[in-house]
């Protein structure tokens, strides 16, 4: 055996865990779920091929529309809010001295490691309409806060506000990007008499556009799959009807209910593929847009 | 990326000419006020949570930071009302298994990509990166059916065993570190007759410990916090992890009417505190991991 051949064999040996995992836990399941989406499989009885029936049902299902609308509404507010606040905080951190930046960065990151179950509990209590801290604070400035946790139209805005608590990772990513912006660019801009806003627009944003783009994609994908904290707060217990709480019915929650509470595995697989297509589509659009806005230094 | 030299942006701003110092002082003051105000907003929910969990029931919602009456018995209540200790142990075992499995397997795969040159490498590595974007919801159902078929669907095995095959982000992360190991070290060891496994285990791994720790603590956190998988797989309360148990505590004690929120809050504290401790022990690695995540963009 030549050295090259031997190296190739050894390489595939090292890669074998991933290759096996890819086939068994990714590629296989992807294909399987596509096949399942054309059946009415319920684990207990035998499978019947139903053609495009699941997809027809899905298009007519008002719950699909509701949960999609809820998820989109949340994403459209959550992602820009997270990015804007995180960028603001990161820019403050970039101006602070090294040691204080480290200290505050730790504080901003702490909520991210809080399990989402606890975040869901905190949401129910802090945003409680009658006795919650948020409304008490709104009361200090004379605002009569809404019933964030029980009044349908206010549930998602409340969840968006709560989600801003967990933006620490985005702050760290932006701070790392800001610290890599060459200082002389700012000095040159200042010499040319550029205002702070002009410097932000012409230097900061282009120089960290890679990080902005990355967080846009990552935050969008994870936001579309929001589950833990919302399920904790609004679903699963005896008091909460299985089909109730439409205002907090997020897409993955509905998918979970269909698959694992009603055992509609075929239908849920169709739901999963719709989500996959939506995510691919949104990501492609974002990638396209980014070609116009993202500045790559190496080019 | 060419401009990776240590940025001067971190240097404190007090190097300016004296005539600016008044303005700079004011700037610093504004900066500190803004940062401190933000810090209060981020820390306060924790403080509220811990404080409320130590209050007697009528005072849970008084929104006072220091409890007027202390009620540490809330923790005794939850301890006797639910198998909290079992859940804690379950969570620790599952999280350690998940983190260890993903770290070791990802390191092995990462070495395959970092050291060897072989046909198909770039294509395979592109597929690894591609899977990072794959939404977990799509594979959730067939994966469940696989474990069901194997008779393991009601056990804790599905919570960690799929980690034995490496995970895209960690493979990427560890590979970056392996690529930084000088190739001469490997060549020298080869000349001395070392096999490939020895190169990996004796040279690459010891030199890249920080990357392995990053992968480990990241997965530890992700696994500890996960609610979806335990909801799908665990039926027997004796097998619950802490978040799954926490959800059942909420359903049991957080109902309208006879709500015992102080017990729920004690549960929330118990779910959170182990992660806070882990975080302060390996803070550097958490931050490094997140920063790396951004750099791949």
Boltz contact constraints between the chains, C-beta under 6 A:
constraints:
  - contact:
      token1: [A, 7]
      token2: [B, 116]
      max_distance: 6.0
  - contact:
      token1: [A, 8]
      token2: [B, 118]
      max_distance: 6.0
  - contact:
      token1: [A, 10]
      token2: [B, 196]
      max_distance: 6.0
  - contact:
      token1: [A, 11]
      token2: [B, 112]
      max_distance: 6.0
  - contact:
      token1: [A, 11]
      token2: [B, 116]
      max_distance: 6.0
  - contact:
      token1: [A, 11]
      token2: [B, 118]
      max_distance: 6.0
  - contact:
      token1: [A, 14]
      token2: [B, 108]
      max_distance: 6.0
  - contact:
      token1: [A, 14]
      token2: [B, 111]
      max_distance: 6.0
  - contact:
      token1: [A, 14]
      token2: [B, 112]
      max_distance: 6.0
  - contact:
      token1: [A, 15]
      token2: [B, 109]
      max_distance: 6.0
  - contact:
      token1: [A, 15]
      token2: [B, 112]
      max_distance: 6.0
  - contact:
      token1: [A, 17]
      token2: [B, 105]
      max_distance: 6.0
  - contact:
      token1: [A, 17]
      token2: [B, 109]
      max_distance: 6.0
  - contact:
      token1: [A, 17]
      token2: [B, 165]
      max_distance: 6.0
  - contact:
      token1: [A, 17]
      token2: [B, 166]
      max_distance: 6.0
  - contact:
      token1: [A, 18]
      token2: [B, 109]
      max_distance: 6.0
  - contact:
      token1: [A, 18]
      token2: [B, 166]
      max_distance: 6.0
  - contact:
      token1: [A, 20]
      token2: [B, 165]
      max_distance: 6.0
  - contact:
      token1: [A, 21]
      token2: [B, 165]
      max_distance: 6.0
  - contact:
      token1: [A, 25]
      token2: [B, 162]
      max_distance: 6.0
  - contact:
      token1: [A, 26]
      token2: [B, 131]
      max_distance: 6.0
  - contact:
      token1: [A, 29]
      token2: [B, 139]
      max_distance: 6.0
  - contact:
      token1: [A, 29]
      token2: [B, 142]
      max_distance: 6.0
  - contact:
      token1: [A, 29]
      token2: [B, 143]
      max_distance: 6.0
  - contact:
      token1: [A, 32]
      token2: [B, 142]
      max_distance: 6.0
  - contact:
      token1: [A, 33]
      token2: [B, 141]
      max_distance: 6.0
  - contact:
      token1: [A, 33]
      token2: [B, 142]
      max_distance: 6.0
  - contact:
      token1: [A, 89]
      token2: [B, 38]
      max_distance: 6.0
  - contact:
      token1: [A, 92]
      token2: [B, 34]
      max_distance: 6.0
  - contact:
      token1: [A, 92]
      token2: [B, 35]
      max_distance: 6.0
  - contact:
      token1: [A, 95]
      token2: [B, 31]
      max_distance: 6.0
  - contact:
      token1: [A, 97]
      token2: [B, 12]
      max_distance: 6.0
  - contact:
      token1: [A, 98]
      token2: [B, 10]
      max_distance: 6.0
  - contact:
      token1: [A, 104]
      token2: [B, 35]
      max_distance: 6.0
  - contact:
      token1: [A, 104]
      token2: [B, 39]
      max_distance: 6.0
  - contact:
      token1: [A, 107]
      token2: [B, 39]
      max_distance: 6.0
  - contact:
      token1: [A, 107]
      token2: [B, 42]
      max_distance: 6.0
  - contact:
      token1: [A, 107]
      token2: [B, 43]
      max_distance: 6.0
  - contact:
      token1: [A, 108]
      token2: [B, 42]
      max_distance: 6.0
  - contact:
      token1: [A, 111]
      token2: [B, 42]
      max_distance: 6.0
  - contact:
      token1: [A, 113]
      token2: [B, 221]
      max_distance: 6.0
  - contact:
      token1: [A, 113]
      token2: [B, 275]
      max_distance: 6.0
  - contact:
      token1: [A, 113]
      token2: [B, 279]
      max_distance: 6.0
  - contact:
      token1: [A, 114]
      token2: [B, 272]
      max_distance: 6.0
  - contact:
      token1: [A, 115]
      token2: [B, 225]
      max_distance: 6.0
  - contact:
      token1: [A, 115]
      token2: [B, 243]
      max_distance: 6.0
  - contact:
      token1: [A, 115]
      token2: [B, 271]
      max_distance: 6.0
  - contact:
      token1: [A, 117]
      token2: [B, 227]
      max_distance: 6.0
  - contact:
      token1: [A, 117]
      token2: [B, 243]
      max_distance: 6.0
  - contact:
      token1: [A, 117]
      token2: [B, 246]
      max_distance: 6.0
  - contact:
      token1: [A, 117]
      token2: [B, 247]
      max_distance: 6.0
  - contact:
      token1: [A, 118]
      token2: [B, 268]
      max_distance: 6.0
  - contact:
      token1: [A, 118]
      token2: [B, 271]
      max_distance: 6.0
  - contact:
      token1: [A, 118]
      token2: [B, 272]
      max_distance: 6.0
  - contact:
      token1: [A, 121]
      token2: [B, 268]
      max_distance: 6.0
  - contact:
      token1: [A, 122]
      token2: [B, 45]
      max_distance: 6.0
  - contact:
      token1: [A, 131]
      token2: [B, 61]
      max_distance: 6.0
  - contact:
      token1: [A, 133]
      token2: [B, 63]
      max_distance: 6.0
  - contact:
      token1: [A, 136]
      token2: [B, 63]
      max_distance: 6.0
  - contact:
      token1: [A, 169]
      token2: [B, 290]
      max_distance: 6.0
  - contact:
      token1: [A, 172]
      token2: [B, 287]
      max_distance: 6.0
  - contact:
      token1: [A, 172]
      token2: [B, 290]
      max_distance: 6.0
  - contact:
      token1: [A, 172]
      token2: [B, 291]
      max_distance: 6.0
  - contact:
      token1: [A, 173]
      token2: [B, 294]
      max_distance: 6.0
  - contact:
      token1: [A, 176]
      token2: [B, 291]
      max_distance: 6.0
  - contact:
      token1: [A, 176]
      token2: [B, 294]
      max_distance: 6.0
  - contact:
      token1: [A, 179]
      token2: [B, 7]
      max_distance: 6.0
  - contact:
      token1: [A, 179]
      token2: [B, 9]
      max_distance: 6.0
  - contact:
      token1: [A, 179]
      token2: [B, 10]
      max_distance: 6.0
  - contact:
      token1: [A, 180]
      token2: [B, 7]
      max_distance: 6.0
  - contact:
      token1: [A, 182]
      token2: [B, 3]
      max_distance: 6.0
  - contact:
      token1: [A, 183]
      token2: [B, 8]
      max_distance: 6.0
  - contact:
      token1: [A, 183]
      token2: [B, 9]
      max_distance: 6.0
  - contact:
      token1: [A, 210]
      token2: [B, 297]
      max_distance: 6.0
  - contact:
      token1: [A, 211]
      token2: [B, 294]
      max_distance: 6.0
  - contact:
      token1: [A, 214]
      token2: [B, 294]
      max_distance: 6.0
  - contact:
      token1: [A, 214]
      token2: [B, 297]
      max_distance: 6.0
  - contact:
      token1: [A, 225]
      token2: [B, 135]
      max_distance: 6.0
  - contact:
      token1: [A, 225]
      token2: [B, 137]
      max_distance: 6.0
  - contact:
      token1: [A, 227]
      token2: [B, 228]
      max_distance: 6.0
  - contact:
      token1: [A, 228]
      token2: [B, 227]
      max_distance: 6.0
  - contact:
      token1: [A, 232]
      token2: [B, 247]
      max_distance: 6.0
  - contact:
      token1: [A, 237]
      token2: [B, 251]
      max_distance: 6.0
  - contact:
      token1: [A, 239]
      token2: [B, 255]
      max_distance: 6.0
  - contact:
      token1: [A, 252]
      token2: [B, 137]
      max_distance: 6.0
  - contact:
      token1: [A, 255]
      token2: [B, 137]
      max_distance: 6.0
  - contact:
      token1: [A, 259]
      token2: [B, 141]
      max_distance: 6.0
  - contact:
      token1: [A, 260]
      token2: [B, 232]
      max_distance: 6.0
  - contact:
      token1: [A, 265]
      token2: [B, 141]
      max_distance: 6.0
  - contact:
      token1: [A, 268]
      token2: [B, 141]
      max_distance: 6.0
  - contact:
      token1: [A, 269]
      token2: [B, 141]
      max_distance: 6.0
  - contact:
      token1: [A, 272]
      token2: [B, 137]
      max_distance: 6.0
  - contact:
      token1: [A, 272]
      token2: [B, 138]
      max_distance: 6.0
  - contact:
      token1: [A, 275]
      token2: [B, 137]
      max_distance: 6.0
  - contact:
      token1: [A, 276]
      token2: [B, 135]
      max_distance: 6.0
  - contact:
      token1: [A, 276]
      token2: [B, 138]
      max_distance: 6.0
  - contact:
      token1: [A, 279]
      token2: [B, 135]
      max_distance: 6.0
  - contact:
      token1: [A, 297]
      token2: [B, 1]
      max_distance: 6.0
  - contact:
      token1: [A, 297]
      token2: [B, 2]
      max_distance: 6.0
